[in-house]
Amino acid sequence: MTDSADNRRRDVRVLGPFDGTRPGLFDLPLQIYDLSIGGCFVNSVHDAPHQGQVFPIHIELPNGETVVAKGETAYVRPGFGYGVKFSQISDDNRARLHSALEEMLQAEAQRHS
């Protein structure tokens, strides 16, 4: 896979939505979609960080756990939101995210069988 679009989509994704926050002086609530081990899409009609900006992101998983990572704005779709690539995530947070994604995918498969 050499095409950048293919590289962005190599990870299995779960549609969502998921609640999250972008911590700062004031925590900014986020609505997260298209969650994968490598990143996510943040639904936002405004308040998008500029492309390449790195910021902390907290994602609430359906199992009650919170994943903490540093995200980098991969692209911005004005009026829709922005794509986030996880640029720093601890092994523990990556493992918890991976486990939660697997559980959600298995539950989705069971609903459709």
C-alpha positions in Angstrom: 0.0 0.0 0.0 1.7 3.1 -1.2 -1.2 5.4 -1.7 -1.8 7.7 1.2 -5.6 7.1 1.1 -5.0 3.4 1.5 -2.6 4.0 4.4 -5.1 6.1 6.2 -7.7 3.3 5.9 -5.6 0.3 6.8 -7.0 0.0 10.4 -10.4 -1.5 11.1 -12.8 1.2 12.1 -15.9 1.4 14.3 -18.5 4.0 13.3 -19.5 5.3 16.8 -20.5 7.9 18.0 -18.2 8.1 21.0 -18.0 10.9 23.5 -14.6 12.5 24.1 -12.9 15.7 25.2 -10.0 17.9 24.1 -8.6 19.0 27.4 -7.3 22.5 27.8 -8.0 25.6 29.7 -11.7 24.6 29.2 -12.4 21.0 28.2 -13.9 20.9 24.8 -16.5 18.2 24.4 -16.1 16.1 21.2 -18.3 13.8 19.2 -16.1 11.1 17.7 -16.8 8.8 14.8 -14.8 6.3 12.7 -12.6 5.2 15.6 -9.6 2.9 14.9 -6.4 2.0 16.6 -4.7 4.7 14.5 -7.1 7.6 14.8 -10.6 8.9 14.5 -12.9 11.6 13.0 -14.1 14.4 15.2 -17.5 15.8 14.2 -17.2 19.6 14.5 -18.7 22.5 12.6 -16.2 24.9 14.2 -13.3 24.8 16.6 -11.1 22.6 14.4 -7.4 22.7 15.1 -5.3 23.5 12.1 -3.8 20.6 10.1 -0.7 19.2 11.8 -1.6 20.6 15.2 -0.9 18.1 18.1 -3.3 18.1 21.1 -4.4 15.7 23.9 -7.6 13.8 23.3 -9.7 11.6 25.7 -12.1 9.1 24.3 -14.9 7.5 26.3 -15.3 3.8 25.3 -18.6 1.9 25.7 -17.1 -0.3 28.4 -16.7 2.7 30.6 -12.9 3.1 30.1 -11.2 6.3 28.8 -8.4 6.2 26.3 -5.9 9.1 26.5 -3.7 9.9 23.5 -2.1 12.8 21.7 -3.7 13.4 18.4 -2.5 15.2 15.3 -4.9 16.9 12.9 -4.5 14.9 9.7 -7.0 16.9 7.7 -9.8 19.4 8.1 -13.2 19.2 6.4 -14.7 22.7 7.0 -18.2 22.6 8.3 -17.9 18.8 9.1 -15.0 18.1 11.3 -11.4 16.9 11.2 -9.5 13.6 11.0 -7.1 12.8 13.9 -4.1 10.5 13.7 -3.0 9.2 17.1 0.6 10.4 17.3 1.4 9.4 20.9 -0.5 6.7 22.8 0.8 4.5 25.6 1.0 0.8 25.3 -1.7 0.4 28.0 -4.1 2.8 26.2 -3.4 1.2 22.8 -4.1 -2.3 24.3 -7.4 -1.0 25.9 -8.5 0.6 22.7 -7.7 -2.5 20.7 -9.6 -4.7 23.1 -12.6 -2.3 23.0 -12.6 -2.2 19.2 -12.5 -6.0 19.0 -15.4 -6.3 21.5 -17.5 -3.8 19.5 -16.7 -5.5 16.2 -17.7 -8.9 17.6 -20.9 -7.5 19.0 -21.7 -5.9 15.6 -21.0 -9.2 13.8 -23.3 -11.1 16.3 -26.1 -8.6 15.7 -25.9 -9.2 11.9 -25.7 -13.0 12.1 
